[in-house]
Amino acid sequence: MRTFIGGHEVVSTDEFIELALGTPLELWLGVQDESEEERAARLDAARDILAEYPNLPDDVSRVAAQVIEAHAPELFNVVPIAARSGARRRNGKGRVAA
């Protein structure tokens, strides 16, 4: 299945997040080995964006909830160990029962 946001095909999770936020993911998370000066500039830009778009945190929460809802079956696909085929269990005496 292919996903499009604003006419752009999304090819990775990071790209999906970036398109949904409207900003690069690195702006919010930073990058490895960034200098103090780079960090300060990144945080200043993030503060400016939040001042201009005060609803952004709510929008991000809504998008995250929609993604979780859409992918809940895959995210929460839990199979009990006893239900696996060929699973063996121990009887009360430490012996494996078929």
ZIZISUL-V511549 format. One record per backbone hydrogen bond with DSSP energy under -1.0 kcal/mol. NH is the residue of the N-H (numbers start at 0). CO is the residue of the C=O. If there is no record, write none. Layout:
nh & co
NH & CO
NH & CO
This chain:
nh & co
4 & 7
7 & 4
9 & 2
15 & 11
16 & 12
17 & 13
18 & 14
19 & 15
20 & 16
21 & 17
26 & 23
27 & 24
28 & 24
29 & 25
33 & 30
38 & 34
39 & 35
40 & 36
41 & 37
42 & 38
43 & 39
44 & 40
45 & 41
46 & 42
47 & 43
48 & 44
49 & 45
50 & 46
51 & 47
52 & 48
55 & 52
58 & 54
59 & 55
60 & 56
61 & 57
62 & 58
63 & 59
64 & 60
65 & 61
66 & 62
67 & 63
68 & 64
69 & 65
70 & 66
74 & 70
75 & 71
77 & 75
82 & 79
83 & 80
86 & 83
88 & 96
90 & 94
93 & 90
96 & 88
